[in-house]
Amino acid sequence: MSEPDRSIALGADHGGFSLKEHLKGYLQQQGYAVTDCGTHSTEAVDYPDIAAAVAEHVSDGRCGRGIIIDGAGIGSAMVANRFAGVRAAMCYDVSTARNSREHNDANVLTLGAGLIGVRLGEQIVETWLKWDCTAERHRRRVAKITALDPSGAATGSCGCGGGSGGGSAAVSSADLDRIAARVAELAGAEAPASAAGGDCPACRVCADLSPERARALIDAGAHRIGHRPGQAPPPKDVAGLIDHTLLKPEATNADIDQICDEARQYEFASVCVNPNYVARAAAALRGTSVKVCAVVGFPLGAHVPEIKALEARRAIRDGAREIDMVINVGALRSGECELVLRDIRGIVDACRERGAVCKVILETASLNDEEKVVACQLAREARADFVKTSTGFGGGGATAEDVALMAAAVAGTRMGVKASGGIRDYATARQMIAAGATRLGVSAGVRIVNESKGLTVSGGGGSGKY
């Protein structure tokens, strides 16, 4: 089992308290990191509250798996299965425990304290943690479960819609129009006729932003990244959100050294480089807070999953602490959701083994809105840390509409949204943040930070893709 799956959220109502306490000690002795979600006494509590707390830890990725105990285990399973990405199974013996993992890839186990004893409880938990869902036929069927949203509505025959195929998107055209209208309102511009069709107006809006509109976007953007009432006013710069990026094939050692120097000076979140420059960047940034990010499967995403995972592991070994991987866009558009999920999961596993962050690049310019939503759902299922708009090499960059759509698709999780491609000034950066971006991939980071401080900047500065 990979390291991330050794984190377990554990909870029980008053009827399961005694068994929970025993299993907590047992799990900790086996080397698992246990998050105790309660209850902490035999005083009566409502099992839905405890079950929801455990399920939320699994749904948002804080814990790899969850175990919930009540009188029969049935009610807690019903509660847990209402959370996105959770597959809860009530098990009463070793056989059902193995089946729930091997066939159904259950990530939450519910137990009935009134049905089993302490020793059988240990055996069920031991079996449930031991087995994994590896057979292709089982994973294909699990993917069909994943393709259902928490309300039970299918997103398509396999969750993809297969290009222009059927199925209902998780976000409707009307929803997209409302999102686009709100983004345009924040920017002080007229709303586009439709976010679901026609040319994207985002760049024209960005180019016309006045300082007053920029300030309005900053205020709106601060709320979108979690600023709470009562705190000090948010900072006016965006340096901490920026991945300072240089992915041009003609980049030299001197170019890499320069962006590392700039990242150190301006305290950017990371520098993002091609894999062959990871070791050099890591050495240059050692002792600073700036992380090294490497791209994987870049820029086409058409590599086989095993090669991408190997590339990610090598980059992490060389010093990368973040990985930006490109999904297999053709597979997604062909309806091969299982392949895309396996592709993403391989990178996520590689990252979590060494404590790295995984960002999933969708290449939004090549996808329709339904496919973008499905790609976000697959990244969410694989427990990635971010979804990202684009490579910058695919014929289109970030738009506020795409950022808002992706933010809506991962709402309720701890996942971030990275906007990249075509973000060359402070006004555009703020519009992306207002739409829901929590990280920006730019080559014009110095220009953006200087503009955020009110400094006049001349010249194009980062006018290329990266």
LUMKOL-404911 format. One line per 5 residues: for each residue y, z, x of C-alpha. Coordinates in steps of 0.02 Angstrom, whole numbers, plus 50000, padded with zeros to 5 digits. Example, Ala and Ser with C-alpha at 12.3 -4.5 7.8 and 13.67 -1.06 7.14 Angstrom:
49775 50390 50615 ~ 49947 50357 50684
end
This chain:
50000 50000 50000 ~ 50174 49959 50064 ~ 50297 50097 50102 ~ 50410 50075 49949 ~ 50266 50110 49830
50245 50283 49904 ~ 50396 50340 49803 ~ 50343 50410 49635 ~ 50444 50474 49488 ~ 50347 50615 49402
50384 50697 49235 ~ 50303 50795 49093 ~ 50348 50882 48933 ~ 50306 51066 48907 ~ 50127 51024 48861
50100 50930 49024 ~ 50200 51047 49135 ~ 50051 51134 49215 ~ 49962 50970 49256 ~ 50124 50897 49323
50150 51041 49443 ~ 49972 51023 49507 ~ 49987 50834 49529 ~ 50155 50853 49617 ~ 50075 50959 49751
49927 50842 49762 ~ 50038 50688 49783 ~ 50147 50770 49914 ~ 49992 50818 50013 ~ 49942 50634 50010
50110 50586 50087 ~ 50199 50523 49931 ~ 50385 50552 49903 ~ 50394 50632 49730 ~ 50550 50636 49621
50526 50773 49490 ~ 50609 50718 49328 ~ 50563 50878 49236 ~ 50527 50976 49136 ~ 50533 51130 49246
50457 51261 49130 ~ 50345 51278 48978 ~ 50495 51291 48862 ~ 50484 51157 48727 ~ 50567 50990 48764
50561 50817 48684 ~ 50442 50701 48776 ~ 50551 50544 48749 ~ 50687 50620 48859 ~ 50567 50651 49003
50479 50483 48984 ~ 50647 50393 48984 ~ 50701 50481 49144 ~ 50543 50427 49236 ~ 50548 50249 49168
50730 50230 49219 ~ 50687 50275 49399 ~ 50556 50136 49402 ~ 50661 50010 49307 ~ 50810 50022 49424
50704 50025 49582 ~ 50736 50203 49638 ~ 50548 50234 49634 ~ 50404 50114 49656 ~ 50296 50194 49520
50303 50328 49388 ~ 50183 50456 49311 ~ 50219 50538 49143 ~ 50118 50675 49058 ~ 50125 50734 48878
49995 50794 48754 ~ 49907 50627 48726 ~ 50001 50506 48840 ~ 50031 50382 48700 ~ 50210 50424 48652
50270 50424 48832 ~ 50195 50251 48858 ~ 50289 50188 48705 ~ 50453 50255 48774 ~ 50427 50190 48950
50385 50014 48893 ~ 50556 49997 48816 ~ 50633 49990 48991 ~ 50656 49825 49080 ~ 50526 49791 49213
50415 49937 49163 ~ 50231 49911 49121 ~ 50164 50079 49065 ~ 49979 50112 49031 ~ 49899 50267 48956
49738 50302 49053 ~ 49604 50429 49008 ~ 49472 50394 49140 ~ 49446 50310 49309 ~ 49396 50143 49231
49556 50124 49129 ~ 49659 50177 49280 ~ 49582 50041 49388 ~ 49596 49910 49250 ~ 49780 49950 49218
49821 49913 49399 ~ 49698 49774 49442 ~ 49724 49674 49282 ~ 49895 49728 49217 ~ 49994 49782 49372
50049 49940 49280 ~ 50190 50029 49371 ~ 50196 50181 49258 ~ 50044 50290 49218 ~ 50043 50405 49067
49918 50546 49048 ~ 49869 50659 48904 ~ 49858 50840 48962 ~ 49764 50880 48803 ~ 49629 50751 48843
49592 50776 49028 ~ 49573 50917 49152 ~ 49650 50943 49322 ~ 49508 50867 49422 ~ 49496 50712 49313
49685 50697 49322 ~ 49675 50690 49511 ~ 49538 50558 49505 ~ 49636 50450 49383 ~ 49794 50460 49490
49698 50426 49651 ~ 49617 50271 49576 ~ 49779 50210 49497 ~ 49872 50221 49662 ~ 49732 50139 49759
49713 49974 49666 ~ 49831 49825 49664 ~ 49843 49670 49557 ~ 49802 49528 49677 ~ 49695 49401 49583
49796 49246 49538 ~ 49731 49241 49359 ~ 49787 49420 49328 ~ 49957 49393 49408 ~ 49983 49238 49302
49952 49341 49145 ~ 50064 49482 49206 ~ 50202 49352 49231 ~ 50190 49313 49045 ~ 50220 49498 49008
50370 49494 49125 ~ 50438 49342 49033 ~ 50465 49451 48878 ~ 50628 49545 48872 ~ 50628 49730 48818
50656 49681 48636 ~ 50500 49572 48640 ~ 50586 49402 48633 ~ 50510 49271 48746 ~ 50621 49184 48872
50512 49029 48867 ~ 50330 48980 48882 ~ 50322 49060 49054 ~ 50494 49139 49059 ~ 50573 48987 49141
50598 48858 49006 ~ 50543 48729 49135 ~ 50710 48642 49160 ~ 50771 48582 48992 ~ 50622 48652 48899
50616 48777 48757 ~ 50632 48964 48745 ~ 50786 49067 48711 ~ 50896 49122 48854 ~ 50934 49305 48873
51120 49261 48865 ~ 51173 49137 48732 ~ 51305 49001 48743 ~ 51417 49106 48633 ~ 51396 49251 48754
51443 49136 48899 ~ 51599 49078 48807 ~ 51652 49258 48780 ~ 51621 49299 48963 ~ 51720 49148 49021
51862 49189 48902 ~ 51871 49367 48967 ~ 51872 49309 49149 ~ 52010 49184 49111 ~ 52107 49319 49018
52097 49433 49170 ~ 52160 49290 49277 ~ 52305 49259 49159 ~ 52246 49084 49115 ~ 52193 48999 48956
52009 49012 48916 ~ 51903 48859 48951 ~ 51837 48762 48803 ~ 51659 48813 48842 ~ 51569 48899 48984
51407 48817 48934 ~ 51462 48639 48965 ~ 51591 48531 49051 ~ 51673 48553 49219 ~ 51697 48728 49287
51884 48772 49284 ~ 51866 48924 49397 ~ 51933 48845 49556 ~ 52086 48774 49469 ~ 52124 48946 49398
52101 49029 49568 ~ 52218 48908 49655 ~ 52357 48947 49532 ~ 52344 49138 49536 ~ 52509 49229 49560
52525 49398 49647 ~ 52544 49481 49477 ~ 52382 49404 49417 ~ 52295 49454 49578 ~ 52346 49634 49551
52277 49627 49374 ~ 52112 49563 49442 ~ 52106 49702 49572 ~ 52126 49833 49437 ~ 51993 49750 49329
51879 49726 49477 ~ 51886 49908 49527 ~ 51808 49956 49361 ~ 51674 49825 49381 ~ 51616 49905 49543
51606 50081 49472 ~ 51777 50161 49499 ~ 51781 50317 49390 ~ 51932 50395 49303 ~ 52006 50540 49396
51974 50470 49569 ~ 52108 50409 49688 ~ 52169 50230 49659 ~ 52049 50102 49731 ~ 52093 50025 49900
52183 49858 49892 ~ 52076 49769 50020 ~ 51900 49702 50000 ~ 51834 49716 50177 ~ 51690 49830 50130
51623 49699 50010 ~ 51623 49555 50133 ~ 51477 49479 50227 ~ 51569 49389 50368 ~ 51469 49229 50377
51438 49093 50504 ~ 51292 48977 50464 ~ 51354 48811 50531 ~ 51221 48722 50635 ~ 51348 48688 50774
51394 48873 50795 ~ 51390 48931 50976 ~ 51361 49098 51061 ~ 51549 49117 51080 ~ 51572 49088 50893
51445 49224 50852 ~ 51530 49344 50972 ~ 51697 49308 50888 ~ 51637 49346 50710 ~ 51556 49506 50773
51721 49558 50852 ~ 51812 49519 50688 ~ 51683 49614 50585 ~ 51703 49766 50696 ~ 51893 49757 50687
51904 49735 50499 ~ 51752 49842 50455 ~ 51662 49710 50355 ~ 51498 49755 50269 ~ 51397 49638 50380
51393 49479 50481 ~ 51276 49346 50411 ~ 51199 49228 50538 ~ 51053 49111 50562 ~ 50892 49197 50623
50906 49139 50804 ~ 51071 49235 50822 ~ 51012 49400 50746 ~ 50968 49485 50910 ~ 51135 49435 50988
51234 49497 50838 ~ 51135 49659 50829 ~ 51172 49694 51012 ~ 51357 49657 50987 ~ 51370 49773 50836
51263 49916 50898 ~ 51349 50082 50866 ~ 51458 50015 50725 ~ 51439 50026 50536 ~ 51429 49836 50521
51255 49774 50478 ~ 51174 49612 50530 ~ 51115 49497 50390 ~ 50997 49351 50419 ~ 50962 49203 50306
50781 49159 50267 ~ 50714 48995 50199 ~ 50889 48928 50224 ~ 50963 48819 50155 ~ 50833 48730 50045
50714 48871 49998 ~ 50566 48752 49999 ~ 50463 48845 50130 ~ 50296 48921 50077 ~ 50308 49108 50035
50204 49164 50185 ~ 50321 49078 50308 ~ 50474 49154 50226 ~ 50397 49328 50237 ~ 50356 49300 50420
50533 49239 50455 ~ 50603 49394 50369 ~ 50494 49512 50469 ~ 50545 49430 50632 ~ 50730 49441 50587
50712 49625 50542 ~ 50621 49657 50705 ~ 50766 49574 50797 ~ 50891 49691 50714 ~ 50932 49622 50540
50960 49755 50409 ~ 50992 49633 50267 ~ 50902 49473 50220 ~ 50976 49332 50114 ~ 50828 49228 50055
50836 49062 49961 ~ 50719 49045 49813 ~ 50609 48893 49787 ~ 50730 48805 49670 ~ 50610 48662 49631
50472 48782 49583 ~ 50589 48874 49465 ~ 50645 48713 49381 ~ 50462 48660 49366 ~ 50420 48819 49271
50317 48895 49412 ~ 50378 49072 49383 ~ 50229 49154 49467 ~ 50261 49058 49629 ~ 50445 49106 49626
50402 49289 49593 ~ 50275 49290 49736 ~ 50405 49206 49847 ~ 50535 49341 49813 ~ 50412 49485 49816
50349 49437 49989 ~ 50526 49455 50059 ~ 50560 49615 49963 ~ 50401 49693 50032 ~ 50447 49641 50208
50620 49718 50186 ~ 50561 49881 50111 ~ 50433 49909 50246 ~ 50579 49930 50368 ~ 50718 49991 50253
50811 49824 50244 ~ 50908 49753 50097 ~ 50850 49595 50009 ~ 50971 49473 49927 ~ 50902 49328 49825
51000 49164 49830 ~ 50984 49064 49669 ~ 51081 48905 49715 ~ 51170 48909 49547 ~ 51242 48734 49561
51065 48666 49544 ~ 51016 48770 49392 ~ 51061 48775 49209 ~ 51113 48940 49131 ~ 50941 48981 49063
50862 48953 49234 ~ 50994 49064 49315 ~ 50951 49206 49197 ~ 50764 49184 49227 ~ 50791 49184 49416
50886 49349 49399 ~ 50745 49420 49293 ~ 50617 49372 49425 ~ 50722 49449 49564 ~ 50737 49605 49457
50549 49610 49431 ~ 50520 49593 49619 ~ 50641 49740 49646 ~ 50765 49644 49753 ~ 50930 49728 49793
51051 49585 49755 ~ 51058 49416 49672 ~ 51171 49290 49757 ~ 51253 49133 49689 ~ 51229 49000 49821
51200 48946 50000 ~ 51363 48850 50013 ~ 51261 48697 50063 ~ 51198 48648 49891 ~ 51344 48550 49818
51433 48696 49735 ~ 51488 48873 49769 ~ 51523 49031 49671 ~ 51609 49024 49502 ~ 51670 49172 49401
51563 49115 49255 ~ 51404 49117 49359 ~ 51446 49287 49431 ~ 51476 49358 49257 ~ 51314 49281 49193
51214 49354 49338 ~ 51297 49524 49319 ~ 51246 49527 49137 ~ 51067 49477 49182 ~ 51045 49625 49301
51145 49750 49199 ~ 51063 49919 49186 ~ 50989 49912 49361 ~ 51056 49959 49531 ~ 51055 49777 49586
51215 49700 49654 ~ 51285 49525 49633 ~ 51342 49428 49786 ~ 51463 49283 49763 ~ 51460 49154 49903
51520 48978 49936 ~ 51699 48919 49917 ~ 51782 49091 49924 ~ 51925 49055 50042 ~ 52069 49166 49986
52107 49338 49918 ~ 52144 49277 49742 ~ 51974 49194 49726 ~ 51888 49347 49800 ~ 51970 49461 49672
51920 49346 49529 ~ 51739 49356 49585 ~ 51749 49546 49591 ~ 51826 49550 49418 ~ 51680 49446 49355
51556 49573 49423 ~ 51525 49531 49607 ~ 51487 49681 49718 ~ 51473 49582 49880 ~ 51560 49425 49944
51489 49299 50068 ~ 51634 49215 50156 ~ 51683 49134 50319 ~ 51867 49169 50284 ~ 51850 49358 50289
51995 49386 50407 ~ 52111 49282 50299 ~ 52058 49373 50140 ~ 52082 49546 50214 ~ 52253 49501 50284
52306 49429 50116 ~ 52244 49589 50031 ~ 52367 49685 50141 ~ 52512 49575 50087 ~ 52519 49478 50250
52569 49295 50246 ~ 52428 49184 50308 ~ 52451 49003 50357 ~ 52320 48870 50386 ~ 52154 48835 50302
52050 48970 50385 ~ 51869 48954 50337 ~ 51888 48794 50239 ~ 51712 48739 50281 ~ 51556 48790 50186
51521 48931 50308
end
